[in-house]
Amino acid sequence: MRSAERVTPPVAYHGEGPFWDAASGRVLCMDVLAGEIVAVDSAGMVTRYDIPGRVATVIRRRARGGFVVATEHGLIGADHDLSVFEPIADLTDDPKVRINDGGCDPFGGFVVGTMAYDERQGGGAVYRVTPDHQVVELLSPVSISNGVQWSADGTRVYYVDTPTRRVDLFDVDPETGAWSGRRVHIHIDETSGYPDGMAIDEAGGLWVALWGGGAVNHYDATGRFVETIRVPGITQASSCTFGGDRRNVLYITTSRQGLPEDREPSAGAVFAVHTGSRGAAVSEFGG
């Protein structure tokens, strides 16, 4: 069993949503409740960016450049310096609900899920924002919407609703981005922790962060368990992404949400491990 290494001091209270920005050679992580994006370069230098409102995930914007940021209740556009913002789409106006995780499908749509602040069952949904900024509901109800990744051709999507302790698989309509044919891809009943964010490699393998398990589990394209990567001194591994010049470094975010102050001093740090796999290319928002 391998272990990841800590590459930063604690940089977030609730670290989430890492994205490797190849253009700047940095991994961008969310400090969700603080409303900040935390950028970490290859030398471990940390830069923080204030975002309007709480923040869930960020990704590059293909058509107009810069970034798209999922905030508490919708999507906003940001310039290259993450300093100028514009509204793109509102998903919900419910103050008891927030966006929790997301990513872009290979057809240019931005898919994001929501969850209730009190984590009540069925309190969230999954939405797709099209390149022309239309909002379409893909899946409802869900409880704690988390990891979402696509096959290389975009015809299959892997999705985590954390309390189910599963990774589910759907077919994707390439014309509309709609999901159908839900079935179980991976059961995570026999391991410690709950599935949270995840990454996908070029071979179609999934790397699933385990909230409460202090680890990332690697599964091959068939859903067969391959290995566990431990995150030492941490219980709440929240998400992961591939980065580095060869996209073979797995960056792992962690959280100290709900932990006593005297527990897990490394919680909130970013960890990394070199893998024998290469991460799949990440799609950009088409709008």
RABEL-V750011 format. One record per run of one state. SS is the DSSP state (@ for helix, = for strand, . for the rest). FROM is the first residue (numbers start at 1). LEN is the number of residues. If there is no record, write none. Layout:
SS_FROM_LEN, SS_FROM_LEN
This chain:
._1_1, =_2_5, ._7_7, =_14_8, ._22_4, =_26_6, ._32_4, =_36_6, ._42_4, =_46_5, ._51_4, =_55_7, ._62_5, =_67_5, ._72_2, =_74_5, ._79_6, =_85_6, ._91_6, =_97_8, ._105_5, =_110_7, ._117_7, =_124_6, ._130_5, =_135_8, ._143_1, =_144_7, ._151_5, =_156_6, @_162_3, ._165_1, =_166_7, ._173_6, =_179_9, ._188_6, =_194_8, ._202_4, =_206_6, ._212_3, =_215_5, ._220_5, =_225_7, ._232_4, =_236_8, ._244_5, =_249_7, ._256_14, =_270_5, ._275_4, =_279_1, ._280_5, =_285_1, ._286_2
